[in-house]
Amino acid sequence: MAEDIRHLAQRLKGLREVLEIPIEQMAQVCETSIEHYLKMESGEADPGVYRLSRVAKKFGISLDVLLFGEEPRMVGYFVTRKGQSTQVETRNDYKYEGLASGFKDRKVEPFFTTIDPLPEGKNRSKNRHNGQEWDYVLNGVLEITLGDKIIVLNPGDCIYFDANNPHCMRALNNAKVEFLTVII
């Protein structure tokens, strides 16, 4: 996980330097303080997929470049075989697997997402990103907090929501949750 965050940090900093974007502007796009943004660039803080998504959309690049370090090349179709997806762990309890990472000019970002349970008493902070999100639970029980509303999803349940609303997710019953995520 630490290695993944270090690579994310390098790509984020590299993008800023190549495009000559002021640190203040990057912090604003990421909706964070300059101090926290600098921690993200140094690998001391997890930028999170939601912030990387905001950066990618703002500067017209593929999210794959920031997440996986590769530019999508396929047009027409792209097959992701079992066990061959591009993966990144952005926190010690979150893992994303890109399900269409090689397809160029995607309209949506599909992921197979795994969340491990948090240690007792630890809470996750809410985040938000542009667009909409759809989540379909495959295994485990997922708690989603949207603003002040708490929603519990079981296997076979799904939710579609405006991702601009502050939200966070948590695995319940001390068991990991596996679900499909589509960011639109």
Residue pairs with C-beta under 8 A, 6 or more apart in sequence:
1 89
1 90
1 91
1 92
2 43
4 88
4 89
4 90
5 43
5 46
5 47
5 89
5 90
6 43
7 69
8 43
8 46
8 47
8 52
8 66
8 67
8 88
8 90
9 40
9 41
9 42
9 43
9 47
10 43
11 65
11 66
11 69
12 26
12 40
12 41
12 47
12 52
12 55
12 66
13 41
15 21
15 55
15 59
15 61
15 65
15 66
16 23
16 26
16 41
19 59
21 59
23 34
23 37
23 38
24 34
26 37
26 55
27 33
27 34
27 36
27 37
29 54
29 55
29 58
30 37
30 40
30 47
30 51
30 54
30 55
31 51
31 54
31 128
32 40
32 51
36 45
39 45
40 46
40 47
40 51
46 90
46 91
47 90
48 90
48 91
48 127
49 63
49 67
49 90
49 96
49 111
49 129
49 183
50 127
50 128
50 129
50 163
51 127
51 129
52 63
52 66
52 67
53 63
53 109
53 129
53 130
53 131
53 183
54 129
54 130
55 61
55 66
56 62
56 63
56 65
56 66
57 130
57 131
62 71
62 72
62 104
62 106
63 109
64 70
64 71
64 72
64 86
64 98
64 101
65 71
67 86
67 88
67 96
67 98
67 101
68 86
68 88
68 98
68 101
70 86
70 101
70 102
72 78
72 101
72 102
72 103
72 104
72 105
72 106
73 102
73 104
74 102
74 103
74 104
75 103
75 104
75 105
77 103
78 100
78 101
78 102
78 103
80 98
80 99
80 100
80 101
80 102
85 97
85 98
85 99
85 101
85 112
86 97
86 98
86 101
87 95
87 96
87 97
87 98
88 95
88 96
88 98
89 95
89 96
90 96
92 116
93 115
93 116
93 117
93 118
93 171
94 113
94 114
94 115
94 116
95 113
95 114
95 115
96 111
96 112
96 113
96 181
97 111
97 112
97 113
97 114
98 109
98 110
98 111
99 110
99 111
99 112
99 180
100 106
100 108
100 109
100 110
107 184
108 182
108 183
108 184
109 181
109 182
109 183
109 184
110 180
110 181
110 182
111 180
111 181
111 182
111 183
112 178
112 179
112 180
112 181
113 135
113 178
113 179
113 180
113 181
114 176
114 177
114 178
115 140
115 142
115 169
115 170
115 171
115 176
115 177
115 179
116 171
116 176
117 170
117 171
117 172
117 173
117 174
117 175
117 176
118 124
118 170
118 171
123 170
124 168
124 169
124 170
125 168
126 145
126 166
126 167
126 168
127 166
127 167
127 168
128 163
128 164
128 165
128 166
128 167
129 163
129 164
129 183
130 163
130 164
131 163
131 164
131 183
131 184
132 160
132 161
132 162
132 163
132 183
132 184
133 160
133 161
133 163
133 167
133 181
133 182
133 183
133 184
134 158
134 159
134 160
134 180
134 181
134 182
134 184
135 142
135 144
135 153
135 158
135 159
135 169
135 179
135 180
135 181
135 182
136 157
136 158
136 179
136 180
137 153
137 154
137 155
137 156
137 157
137 158
137 177
137 178
137 179
138 155
138 178
138 179
138 180
139 155
139 176
139 177
139 178
139 179
140 155
140 171
140 172
140 173
140 175
140 176
140 177
140 178
140 179
141 152
141 153
141 154
141 171
141 172
141 173
141 175
141 177
142 152
142 153
142 169
142 170
142 171
142 172
142 177
142 179
143 150
143 151
143 152
143 153
143 169
143 170
143 171
143 172
144 150
144 151
144 152
144 153
144 159
144 167
144 168
144 169
145 151
145 167
145 168
145 169
145 170
146 161
146 165
146 166
146 167
147 165
147 166
147 167
151 159
152 172
153 159
153 179
161 167
163 183
169 177
171 177
